[in-house]
Amino acid sequence: METSTSTNRAIDDFLKPLEIDSSRISELSTELALTFSTLSSQSADQFLPTPISESILRPVAGQDRGRYLAIDIGGTNLRVAFVELSGTYDDAAQVNGDATQKRPTAARQLQRHLEHSWPIQEHLKNENSESLFAWIGSKVVRVVAKGCEAFSLPPDEALRMGVTFSFPMKQSSLSQATLMAMGKGFAITSNLDLGGHLMKGYEKHRASGLPPIKIAAISNDAVATLVSFIYQFPAEAHQKAVMGLIVGTGCNATIPLKLSSLHQDKRPVAISVSSDQDVADVKIAVNTEWSINGTAPPLRKLGFITHWDEELDKAGEAPGFQPLEYMTAGRYLGELARLIFVDYLTTSEGLAIDSLPTKLRQRFGLTTTFISHFFPGSERGQILSQLEAEFPVETFAWTEPLAHALYRIAKAIEKRAAAIVAASTVGLLQCAEEIGEIPELGQGTDVKELVVGYTGGCIQYFQDYLADTQRFLDTIMQPHKHVRVVLQPCHDGGITGAGILVPASLAGRVVEN
């Protein structure tokens, strides 16, 4: 597609606030490492521990067989399935660089049965908690009923269930969780007993002949992604699975951190550890909720926050809440693109705001899904045709330069988001002492790989988000000659992680902190 030099120059100038460079990205990772260390030791609603040690997340031969009920409550969808673990191991495989541990073969280690998924409708997000959890209970009952038929489940034996929940929560034990403010468009803000509400919703719809359920483990979706990734990733001697990353509707990460790095009030009363482990300064899985607060100062200090970001923030459900998520996650990137595009059309192109399509003037009228695939050569067709179909106009005509301008906006947003996620990832690894004091995983001058399991539709499908994130990771890590941070897929980690956590919780012992 051809665009004039003057048009390119105009959009270049307009998008200067979104420009990034390698030095600022590296500086941001350093600033965020300090921020994350502070949040871990001081914040009450971030860096929330899941009461399970890193050691128990590793596969334990013979102790992870079975079929377990698992549910994954996300920001967009509810998923329910039975997760079956085979307990079969490959003698040639290694777990996270440790040749003394064995892991299941990829083909046989787990299967998901009777999996169902339902979108969580907006009215359920906006209603009271009883309505939401009653709806969830009705869907769990449907899958359990099919499980009774398929697997001849005894009606008098409680089904052990693992739960993944895509929202911040506080836990005093692995099977208990108290919800915090939810975000992602959900109106529920009061502290709730998650397990109790799930049990009540299930019992409301449980018919005669269906077994009761017993919640064995609850985790955040980022924690579940890490659990699933550690279990499944076929690490070689020079590799270690260190972190779970989610960039979908929201943006979050989880990583094992030393218990001593957490504020004393956040340290769980009881922790599940392996049978031979000492609780003293054990590493436990931590749900960072890194986007809630604290990241705005370094982002603002280094000039990453623009007036468009501030406009998006002010119009949000809770201004000042989740600043990093506004700049990186799928729920908001489409809206950010809309604000920038409308600004460009009215200021640089001189179009009257009233002449723009009504949909384009409405909040969230431009979706992240639409701009994810909005680029030259897209399988969805020419970008001008896509723009005309999505936003019909009467008072003026869309042109190729205007369509190209929207593409440039989408690409600029994506590159900045990828840079911020890369800097956040390296910063978190530094906070966890995985970079700087990295353990010897290989020999000689071999490059050690810290492997991050990622999932989420946004990082997978929005422009070149994944490739750009890896490129920025490589840029930041250039001074570390023998260490590389590598992204590897860990899809469906929420539902599989919930299932894996059930036998993991049963395999260990609970010790008081």
Secondary structure, 3 states (H helix, E strand, C coil): CCCCHHHHHHHHHHCHHHCCCHHHHHHHHHHHHHHHHHHHHHCCCCCEEEEEEHHHHCCCCCCCCEEEEEEEECCCEEEEEEEEECCCEECCCCECCECCCCEECCCCCEEEEEEEEEECCHHHHHCCHHHHHHHHHHHHHHHHHHHHHHHCCCCCCCEEEEEEECCCEEEEECCEEEECCCECCECCCCCCEHHHHHHHHHHHHCCCCCCCEEEEEEEEHHHHHHHHHHHHCCCCCCEEEEEEEEECCCEEEEEEEEHHHCCHHHCCCEEEECCCCCCCCCEEEEECCCCCCCCHHHHHHCCCCCHHHHHHHHCCCCCCCCHHHHHHCHHHHHHHHHHHHHHHHHHHCCCCHHHCCHHHHCCCCCCHHHHHCCCCCCCCCCHHHHHHHHCCCCCCCCCHHHHHHHHHHHHHHHHHHHHHHHHHHHHHHHHCCCCCCCCCCCCCCCCEEEEEEEECHHHHHCCCHHHHHHHHHHHHCCCCCCEEEEEEECCCHHHHHHHHHHHHHHHCEEEEC
